[in-house]
Amino acid sequence: MSRHSWWLALPIAAITLFSGTVSAQSGATASDDATSDTSASMQQVLDRFRADSQAAEQRDNQRLEALLDDRQALQQAVSDAEQRLQQAQVRREELEARRSDQQQQLADLRQQRKQDAGDIGDVSGIVKQQASELRDALAESWLTVGGDAALPPRLDDRGLVDLQTFERVRRDLAGLIVESGRGVRFQAPVAGQDGDVSQREVVRLGDTVAFSDGNLLQRMGDDGRLAVFAATPGDARQALRAFQQGEGNQIVIDPTDGDVLEALSQQPTLWQRFQQGGYVGYVIVALGLVGLLVALVQYAYLLRVSAKMRRQTQNPETLHDDNPLGRVLGRFAALGRDHAPEALEARLDEAMLAEQPRLERGQPIVKLIAAVAPLLGLLGTVTGMIVTFQSITVFGTGDPQLMAGGISQALVTTVLGLITAVPLLFVNTALNSRSRRLIGLLEGRASAVLAEHLEAETAAVAHAEERRHGAHA
């Protein structure tokens, strides 16, 4: 029996069982109450039961028909569901195949992205490094002062550099390149050497130099504050001032980014150099001044004596006591004519020897100082080296500034000794030459006077002899 027959037999069996039960109950009732009920009442009950049975059967048939209709609908729904399931399975297989293809494509894309990201990452890293190095290198540059150029931005170390950042870096670099070839004038607050800040006209030439009122400027921090450099050489100051005023076409630049100017500002002055020589340097300079003073006084004396001796030579008849020649000739003239020639010559030599010390006065002192000054410089050198080695012994060679004091003393004293000795040697030579010339002039004129006197004496004696011989004849 099929599944559908079971559905049909169940209602029929239920109806039959219900009818038999009712019939049995009716028979029992009829047998027990035959005397009390009439056949009409039984007929009514039976009719009502039959009507109810028919109604129930009709309802059951309707239900059965509804069930049959529902079964067909369910079968159709199941068939549709099975069809949809098959379609879904086919779709699922297609989607799984597509998903597998897409996963493979995704893996390929990830691998390609990884390779591309590696190249882009290298480029991005280079850009970040170059931008950072360029920003650090141009942190104290003049290119961003008085112009529209800006330094490249600080790039984030995380992630790749996007196109906008690349464009900004390119634009900033282009602006810096343009500013490196421009010369601009602008007003800016400048701090002077005394610390006062005032508004001044500043001239900037590319990335090489910036100056105001003839003074080189330096940057104070990353905010662009300007300050006058500690020391600008005098010639450079004049050239910069003339250029700013439009009167010159020369400027002074420092290609070492301020190192040369910093070294110039730290160079000691002449007085500071002198102080580095210490007590030995003071002694050398004092002796040099004494020697120079003695030499100048003596040279001035020799110049006056030379002029007076020239006048005396031009006027030999009038003797003056204000010059050596006049005094020597005066002493010779005061001698009697009856002296022997040897005695006259001895007296004349004595008079010249008496004048010679005055003419050579100061030369031994100058010569002594010229000889002692280098020795004192050598003494200062040895003393400075001793101080240097003591510093090395105590502090080691880690800090050169600790040794600079002794080395400076050693070198400065040597220089002072040579500077003192060399001029004094020239001065001593000039004094010696001048005094020898005057002594030679004095000896020459004295010898000429003596010769004239001896010739006159000889002529007088010869004339007397002739007269005596003539008288005897």
C-alpha positions in Angstrom: 0.0 0.0 0.0 1.4 3.3 -1.0 1.8 6.4 1.2 -1.2 8.0 -0.4 -3.5 4.9 0.3 -2.7 5.2 4.0 -3.9 8.7 4.0 -7.3 7.7 2.4 -7.8 4.6 4.6 -7.4 6.4 7.9 -10.5 8.6 7.6 -12.7 5.7 6.3 -11.6 3.4 9.2 -12.3 6.2 11.7 -15.8 6.7 10.3 -16.6 2.9 10.3 -15.4 2.5 13.9 -17.5 5.5 15.0 -20.6 4.1 13.2 -20.1 0.6 14.8 -19.8 2.1 18.2 -22.9 4.2 17.8 -24.8 1.2 16.4 -23.7 -1.0 19.3 -24.7 1.7 21.8 -28.1 2.2 20.0 -28.8 -1.6 20.0 -28.1 -1.9 23.7 -30.2 1.1 24.4 -33.1 -0.3 22.3 -33.0 -3.6 24.0 -33.0 -2.0 27.4 -35.5 0.8 26.8 -37.8 -0.9 24.3 -40.7 -0.3 26.5 -40.0 3.4 27.4 -38.9 5.0 24.0 -40.8 5.1 20.8 -39.3 4.3 17.4 -39.8 7.9 16.3 -37.3 9.1 18.8 -34.8 6.6 17.7 -35.3 7.7 14.2 -34.6 11.3 15.0 -31.4 10.3 16.8 -30.4 8.2 13.9 -31.2 11.0 11.4 -29.3 13.5 13.5 -26.3 11.1 13.7 -26.4 10.5 10.1 -26.5 14.2 9.4 -23.6 14.7 11.7 -21.8 11.8 10.1 -22.3 13.2 6.7 -21.2 16.6 7.9 -18.2 15.1 9.5 -17.5 13.0 6.4 -17.9 16.1 4.2 -15.5 18.0 6.5 -13.1 15.1 6.4 -13.3 14.9 2.6 -12.7 18.7 2.4 -9.7 18.2 4.7 -8.5 15.3 2.7 -8.8 17.3 -0.5 -7.0 20.2 1.2 -4.3 17.8 2.3 -4.1 16.4 -1.2 -3.8 19.9 -2.6 -1.2 20.8 0.1 0.7 17.6 -0.7 0.8 18.5 -4.4 1.9 22.0 -3.5 4.5 20.6 -1.1 5.7 18.2 -3.7 5.9 21.1 -6.2 7.7 23.2 -3.5 10.0 20.3 -2.8 10.6 19.9 -6.5 11.3 23.6 -6.8 13.5 23.5 -3.7 15.5 20.6 -5.1 15.8 22.4 -8.4 17.0 25.5 -6.6 19.3 23.4 -4.5 20.8 22.0 -7.6 21.1 25.5 -9.0 22.6 26.7 -5.7 25.1 23.8 -5.8 26.1 24.7 -9.3 26.3 28.3 -8.3 28.3 27.4 -5.3 30.7 25.4 -7.4 31.0 28.3 -9.8 31.5 30.7 -6.8 34.1 28.4 -5.3 35.9 28.2 -8.5 35.7 31.9 -8.9 36.8 32.4 -5.3 39.8 30.1 -5.9 40.7 32.2 -9.0 40.3 35.4 -7.1 42.4 34.1 -4.2 45.1 33.2 -6.7 44.8 36.6 -8.3 44.9 38.2 -4.8 48.1 36.3 -3.9 49.6 37.3 -7.2 48.6 41.0 -6.6 50.0 40.8 -3.0 53.3 39.4 -4.4 53.4 42.1 -7.0 52.5 44.8 -4.4 55.3 43.5 -2.2 57.8 43.8 -5.0 56.5 47.2 -6.0 56.3 48.3 -2.4 60.0 47.2 -2.0 61.0 49.5 -4.9 58.8 52.3 -3.8 59.9 51.8 -0.2 63.5 52.2 -1.3 62.7 55.4 -3.2 60.6 56.7 -0.3 63.4 55.9 2.1 65.9 57.7 -0.1 63.6 60.7 -0.4 63.1 60.8 3.4 66.9 60.6 4.0 67.7 63.2 1.4 65.0 65.5 2.7 66.2 65.1 6.3 69.9 65.6 5.4 69.1 68.6 3.2 67.0 70.2 6.0 69.8 69.7 8.5 72.4 71.0 6.0 70.3 74.1 5.3 69.2 74.7 8.8 71.6 77.7 9.1 71.4 78.6 5.4 70.7 82.1 4.2 68.3 80.9 1.5 65.2 81.0 3.8 66.0 84.5 5.1 64.4 87.4 3.3 62.7 85.3 0.7 59.8 83.0 -0.1 61.8 79.8 -0.1 61.2 77.2 2.6 63.0 74.1 3.8 61.7 70.7 2.8 59.2 69.3 5.3 60.1 66.8 7.9 58.8 63.5 6.5 57.3 60.8 8.7 59.3 57.7 9.0 56.2 55.5 9.0 54.6 54.6 5.7 55.3 55.6 2.2 55.7 59.1 0.8 52.7 60.1 -1.1 52.6 62.1 -4.4 51.6 65.4 -2.7 54.7 65.1 -0.4 56.9 64.4 -3.4 55.5 67.5 -5.1 56.0 69.7 -2.1 59.6 68.6 -1.7 60.2 69.3 -5.4 58.6 72.7 -5.1 60.7 73.6 -2.0 63.9 72.4 -3.7 63.1 74.5 -6.8 62.5 77.5 -4.6 65.8 77.0 -2.8 67.6 76.7 -6.1 66.1 80.0 -7.3 67.0 81.7 -4.1 70.6 80.6 -4.3 71.1 82.8 -7.4 69.3 85.9 -6.1 70.4 89.0 -4.3 67.8 90.6 -2.1 67.5 93.6 0.1 65.0 93.5 3.0 64.4 95.1 6.4 64.9 92.8 9.4 65.6 93.2 13.1 69.4 92.8 13.7 71.1 92.4 17.1 74.2 94.5 17.5 77.4 93.6 19.4 75.9 95.3 22.4 72.8 93.2 22.3 70.4 96.0 21.2 68.0 94.9 18.4 67.2 97.5 15.7 65.5 97.4 12.3 68.2 97.5 9.6 68.5 97.0 5.9 70.0 93.6 5.2 71.6 92.5 1.9 71.7 88.8 1.2 73.5 87.3 -1.8 72.4 83.8 -2.5 73.6 81.4 0.2 77.0 83.0 0.5 76.8 86.1 2.6 74.5 88.5 4.4 75.6 91.9 5.7 74.2 95.1 7.0 76.0 98.5 7.4 79.3 96.8 6.5 79.1 94.2 9.2 78.8 90.5 8.4 75.7 88.8 9.9 75.2 85.4 11.4 72.0 83.5 12.1 70.9 82.9 15.7 68.8 79.7 15.7 66.3 78.3 13.3 63.8 81.1 13.6 65.9 83.4 11.3 67.1 85.9 14.0 70.1 87.9 12.8 73.1 89.3 14.7 76.2 91.2 13.9 79.3 89.0 13.7 81.8 89.4 16.5 84.6 90.6 14.3 84.5 91.9 10.7 87.9 92.8 9.3 88.3 96.5 8.4 89.0 96.1 4.7 86.0 93.7 4.5 83.8 96.2 6.3 84.7 99.0 3.9 84.0 96.8 0.8 80.7 95.6 2.1 79.5 99.1 3.1 80.5 100.4 -0.4 78.6 97.6 -2.1 75.5 98.2 0.0 75.6 101.9 -0.9 76.1 101.1 -4.6 79.6 102.6 -4.6 81.5 99.3 -5.1 81.3 96.0 -6.8 83.4 93.8 -4.5 82.2 91.7 -1.5 83.8 89.4 1.0 82.4 85.9 1.4 83.3 83.1 3.7 83.0 79.8 1.8 83.6 77.8 5.1 80.1 78.8 6.5 81.5 81.1 9.1 84.6 79.0 10.2 87.0 81.6 8.9 85.1 84.5 10.5 84.9 82.5 13.7 88.6 82.0 13.6 89.2 85.7 13.0 86.9 86.6 15.9 88.9 84.3 18.2 92.3 85.6 17.1 93.9 87.5 20.0 94.7 91.2 19.6 98.2 92.6 19.7 97.9 93.3 23.4 96.7 89.8 24.1 99.6 88.4 22.1 101.9 90.5 24.2 100.4 89.2 27.4 100.9 85.6 26.2 104.6 86.2 26.4 104.5 86.4 30.2 107.2 88.1 32.3 110.0 87.1 29.9 108.1 88.9 27.1 107.7 92.0 29.3 111.5 92.1 29.9 112.2 91.6 26.2 109.9 94.4 25.2 111.2 96.7 27.9 114.8 96.1 26.8 113.8 96.7 23.2 112.2 100.0 24.1 115.3 101.1 26.1 117.6 100.2 23.2 115.4 101.9 20.7 115.2 105.0 22.8 119.0 105.1 23.3 119.5 104.6 19.5 117.1 107.4 18.6 118.7 109.8 21.0 122.1 109.0 19.8 121.1 109.2 16.2 119.5 112.6 16.7 122.7 113.7 18.4 124.8 112.5 15.5 122.6 114.3 13.0 123.0 117.6 14.9 126.8 117.0 15.2 127.0 116.3 11.5 125.3 119.5 10.6 127.5 121.5 12.9 130.6 119.9 11.6 129.6 120.7 8.0 129.1 124.4 9.0 132.5 124.3 10.8 134.1 122.9 7.6 132.6 125.6 5.5 133.9 128.3 8.0 137.3 127.1 9.2 138.5 130.5 10.3 135.8 130.8 13.1 136.1 127.9 15.5 133.0 126.8 17.6 133.0 124.7 20.7 129.6 123.1 19.9 131.0 120.5 17.6 133.9 118.0 17.9 135.8 119.5 14.9 135.7 123.0 16.4 136.9 121.7 19.8 139.8 119.7 18.3 140.9 122.5 16.1 140.6 124.9 19.0 142.8 122.7 21.2 145.3 122.4 18.4 145.3 126.2 17.8 145.9 126.7 21.5 149.2 124.7 21.4 152.4 126.6 21.0 154.2 126.6 17.7 157.5 125.5 19.3 156.3 121.9 19.9 157.8 119.1 18.0 155.7 117.5 15.2 155.5 114.3 17.2 154.1 116.2 20.2 151.6 118.1 18.0 150.4 114.8 16.5 150.1 113.2 19.9 148.1 116.2 21.2 145.9 116.1 18.2 145.3 112.3 18.6 144.5 112.9 22.2 141.9 115.5 21.3 140.3 113.3 18.7 140.2 110.3 21.1 138.4 112.5 23.7 135.7 113.3 21.1 135.3 109.7 19.9 133.3 108.3 23.0 130.7 111.0 22.5 130.3 110.0 18.9 130.1 106.3 19.7 127.9 106.7 22.8 125.0 104.2 23.1 126.2 101.8 20.5 127.5 99.2 23.1 124.1 99.2 24.8 122.2 98.8 21.6 124.5 96.0 20.5 124.2 94.3 23.9 120.4 94.4 23.8 120.3 93.2 20.2 122.4 90.2 21.3 120.5 89.5 24.6 117.0 89.7 23.1 117.1 86.4 21.2 118.6 84.7 24.2 115.7 86.0 26.3 113.4 84.7 23.6 115.0 81.3 23.9 114.6 81.4 27.6 110.9 82.1 27.2 110.7 79.2 24.7 112.2 76.8 27.2 110.0 78.1 30.0 106.9 77.8 27.9 107.8 74.2 26.9 108.3 73.4 30.6 104.8 74.7 31.3 103.4 72.6 28.4 105.0 69.4 29.6 103.8 70.0 33.1 100.3 70.4 31.7 100.7 67.1 29.7 101.9 65.4 32.9 99.0 66.5 34.9 96.1 66.5 32.4 97.4 64.4 29.5 97.0 65.3 25.8 93.2 65.1 25.7 92.5 68.8 25.7 94.8 70.9 23.5 93.7 74.1 25.2 95.5 73.1 28.4 98.7 73.1 26.4 98.0 76.3 24.5 99.2 78.6 27.2 102.7 77.2 27.4 103.1 76.9 23.6 101.9 80.5 23.2 104.5 81.7 25.7 107.2 79.7 23.9 106.4 81.1 20.5 105.5 84.6 21.5 108.8 85.1 23.5 110.8 83.8 20.5 109.0 86.2 18.2 109.5 89.1 20.6 113.2 88.4 20.9 113.6 88.4 17.1 111.4 91.4 16.6 113.6 93.3 19.2 117.0 92.1 18.0 116.5 92.6 14.2 115.6 96.3 14.3 118.3 97.1 16.9 120.9 95.4 14.7 120.0 97.7 11.8 119.9 100.7 14.1 123.3 99.8 15.6 124.7 99.5 12.1 123.3 102.9 11.2 124.8 104.5 14.3 128.1 102.9 13.7 128.2 104.0 10.1 127.2 107.6 11.0 129.7 107.8 13.9 132.5 106.3 11.8 131.8 108.9 9.1 132.0 111.7 11.6 135.2 110.3 13.1 136.7 109.9 9.7 135.8 113.5 8.9 137.3 114.7 12.2 140.5 112.7 11.6 140.8 114.0 8.0 140.4 117.6 9.0 142.7 117.3 11.9 145.4 115.6 9.8 145.0 118.3 7.1 145.5 121.1 9.8 148.5 119.3 11.2 149.9 118.8 7.7 149.4 122.5 6.9 151.0 123.5 10.2 154.0 121.2 9.5 154.3 122.5 5.9 154.3 126.0 7.2 156.9 125.2 9.8 159.1 123.5 7.2 158.7 126.4 4.8 159.6 128.9 7.6 162.7 126.9 8.6 163.8 126.7 4.9 163.2 130.4 4.5 165.3 131.2 7.6 168.1 128.9 6.4 168.2 130.7 3.0 168.3 134.1 4.7 171.1 132.9 7.0 173.1 131.6 4.1 172.5 134.8 2.2 173.7 136.9 5.1 177.0 134.9 5.4 177.5 135.2 1.7 
